[in-house]
Amino acid sequence: MTAAADWDPSTYLRFAGERARPFADLLGRVGAVDPRVVVDLGCGDGSMTAALHRRWPRARVIGVDSSASMLAAAAEHAVPGHLTFVAGDVRDWRPEEPVDAIVSNAVLHWVPGHAALVTRWAADLTPNGWLALQVPGNQAAPTHALLAELTSSPRWAHQLDGPDDVLDRAAVLDPVGYLDLLTGAGLSADVWETTYLHVLTGEDPVLRWVTGTVLRPVLARLPDGDAAALTAEYAAALRASYPARPDGTTVLPFRRVFAVGHRLSAA
C-alpha cells in the first residue's frame, strides 16, 4: 500500500459505533473459552483488537496491519506482554506457532481470491481453534455500483485504469460460499448475513461514510483538482440514490457476511 493510499484513522472512525457493531456480532459467535494466542488480521486502529484483550485477558493478542498510520493509532492500546501490534500484510502473514483464534474483520473484501488464504489460516489453528471473519457484502449496492460506473466512464477511466478491486462483485463470496470454504477446510461452520440500517445525519453522510473506505483508494490515484471533481459528481449520484428523509436523516442499508469456523478437538 502506498503512502498516498494509506488509511486515515480519524476519517475511518467517524462512524466508529456503526463499524464496531459487526465486530461485536461476529465475536459473539466465537466460543473460545481460554485461548493462549489470538491474532487479529487487519487490526486497523487497534480499538477492536483491544476488545479481544478485554475478553481474553490471559491470552497473548497480536494485531497485524499493513497501514503505518493505523498501527501508530493502535500503539495506544498496546499492553506489554498481552496486546501487541505488528506490521504485516495479511496475504503474507504466517504464525510462528499454531493459533487458538484468528479474527479478520472487514478486511478480506480488499483481497480478491482470498479463499485460499482462509484455507491456509484454518490450517494454522490449534485443535479446538476458531476462525472468525466478517466482510461487507454490499458490492452491488449503489455506493459501489455508482462508483464503479463513474470510474469506468470515459471521463475517468484513463486516469484510474478501471475500478478498484474492492468494487468487484466477485471479491466477496456469498454465505454458502463461505460455508463450503470453512467446511472444506475441516471446520464446523456458522455462517450468516445481516443488513444493518445505519441512520446517518449531516450533509452528504453517505459520501462521508465511503470517504473512509471504498472512495479512499480511488481519490489517492488522482491529483487534488480531479479528486474534487470526481467527488462532486459521485456525491450528486449518492444524494439521488440515498435521499434524505423528512426528518433530515439518511438511511444507509449495509449488508455484511459473517463466517465462524471451529476446529473440533479429536475425541
N, C-alpha and C positions, 0 to 999 in steps of 0.2 A: 504494500500500500504506500503510495507516495505521500509526502508531507502535505501537499496541497489537498489531498483527498482524506486526510486524517480526520478522525472524529472530533467533534466539539462537544465535550460533556455537558456544558451549560445548555446548548441547543437541544441535545437529545433528551435532557432531563426536564424540559419544560412540562412534559406530561408524565412525570415520574410515577404518579399514582396509577394512571391507566396502564403504563408499561409494566409496573410491578405486579399487578393483579394476575396476569397469566403465569408468572413465575410462581406465585403462591399456589395457584390452582394446580400447576404441574407438580410442585413439591409435595402437595397434599396426597398424591397418589404413590409416593415413594415410601416403601415400608422399611427401609433400613433402620435398625434399632441403635446399634453402637458401632458404626463404621470406623475403621482405622485411618483410611486415606480417602479423601473426597476431592474430586477435581471439577472445576467449573471452566468449561472450554468456551472462550469468547466472553470473558467475565465483565467486559466493559469497565465502568467506573468503580466496580467492586462493591456497590451497596447491596446487591442481591447475593453476592458471594458471602458477605458478612452475615446474611440471614442463614446461610448454611452453617457457618461457625456457631451462631446462636442456637441452632437446632441441635448440632452435634459438637458441643464444646470440647470434648475429649479427642476429637478427630484432628488429623492434620489436613487442613483445607488449602488447596492450591488453586489460584485463579490464573488463567492463561489468556493473553490477548496480544494482538499484533499492533495495537494503537498506542503510541507513546503518550499521547495526551490522556487517553483513558487510564493507562497504567499510572500516570502521575496522580490522577484523582484517586485511583484505587489505593495508592500507598497510604492514604489517610486512615484506611480501615485495617491495615495490617496489625496482626498480633503476633509478636515474635514466638516462633515455635509452634504456632497453631494456625495462623492465617497468613499466607504469603502470596505474592503475585510475581509472575514471571512473564517475560516477553516470549512470544512464540506464535506461529501460525497453526491454527487448528488442523490444517491439512497435513502438516508435517509432525505434529505432536505425537510422541510415544512416551509412555510412562517408564520410570526407572524400575517399577515393581508393579505387580497386579493392584488394581484399584477396586475399592469397595463400592464406590458410587461415582458415576460420571454424569454431569449435568451440562446440557448445552441449550441455552435459552435464546431464541430469536437470533440465531447465527447461521444455521445451515442453508437458509434461502440465499445467502451470499456465496454458496459453494455448489454450483451446478454439478450434477452427477455425484452427489455425496453418499449414495447408497453404499458404495464400497468402503467409505470412511466409517460409516456407522457399523458395518460388519466388523471392521478392524477394532473399533472401540469395544464392541461386545466381547471380542476375544481377549481384551485386556482386563476383563473383570475377574475378580475372585469368585470362587463358589459362593453362592448366595449374594452376588453383587447385583447392582442396579444401574440401569442406563435410562436417563430421562431426557427427552428433547421436546422442544416446542418451536414451531416455525409459523410465521404468518402465512395464511392460505388465501391471501387477497390479491393474487396476481391478476385475476380477472376483474377486479373492482375498478371503478372509474379513476381512482387515484393513479393506478398503474397503467390502465388501458389508455387514458388520455396522454400520459407522459410518453408511453411507447409510440403512440401515433405522432406526437409532436416531434420527438427526437428522430423519427424516421422520415419526416417531411422534407421536401426539397430545401426549405429554409435552413434546416439544422443538420441534416444527415451528413453533409460533407465535413462538418466540424466535429461530429460526435462518433463517427464510424458505427452508426446503428445504435440500438437501445442497449442499455446496461444489462448485464447478466441477470440482475435481480428482477428485471421486467419480464423475463422468460417464464411463461406459464408452466413450462415443464420443469422448472428449477425445484419445485416442491412436489412431493408425491401426495396422492390423496390418502385418506386414512387407511384404506385397505392396503395400499402400497406399503405403508409403514408397518402395518400388522404383518404382512408377508415378510418384510425385511427383518423384523425382530425375531419372528418365529423361525425363519430360515437361518438365523444366527444362533439358534439354540436357546432362545429366551422365551419365557412366557410373556405375553404382551397384553397391555391395556392401552387401547388407542381410542381417541375421541376427538371431536371438533367442537368448537364454541364460537359463536358470533357475538362479540361484545358490541353494545350500542354505546359508544362514547358520546356524551353530551358536552360539546365544546362551546366556549364563549369567546368573545372578542372579534376583532377584524380578521377576516381570512384565516379562521382557525385551522381548516384542513391544510391549507398551504403551510402554516406554521408547523403542523404535525409532520408533513412529509419533508420539510426542510432539514429535519434532523435525521432522515432515513433515506428514502428512495431518491429524493432530489439531490442529495448531497454529492454523490459521485458524478452526476451529470453536470452540475454547476462547476465542479472542480476542473472540468476539461474546457471551460470557456473563459475568455477574458471578461473583465468586470462588466463592460458595457453590454456584451452579448448575453451574459448571465442574467442581467437585469431585464433585458428584453424577453428572453425565454420565460423568466419567472412571471412577468406580467401577463404573457399570453396564457401560460399554464394556470395562473390564478383566476383569470376570467373563466376558463373552462371549468375549473373546480367550483366556482361560485354557482355556475349553471347546474352542475351535477349534484351539488350539496347545498341547496338553498337554505338560507336562514329561516327559522320558524318564527311565528308571530311574536314569541317571547324573546327573540334575539339570539337564541341558541342554535347550534348546528349539530345535527346528529351524524356521526361517522360510524357506519357499521364496519366492524373489523373481524374477519374470520381468522381463527388460528387453529392449527392442528397440533395435537399432543400425542406423544407416544412414550410409554414407560415399559421397559423390559426388565425382567428379573431372571437371573440365572439361578435355578433351583439347586440347592445342595444335593449331592448324591445321598441316597438313603443309606 
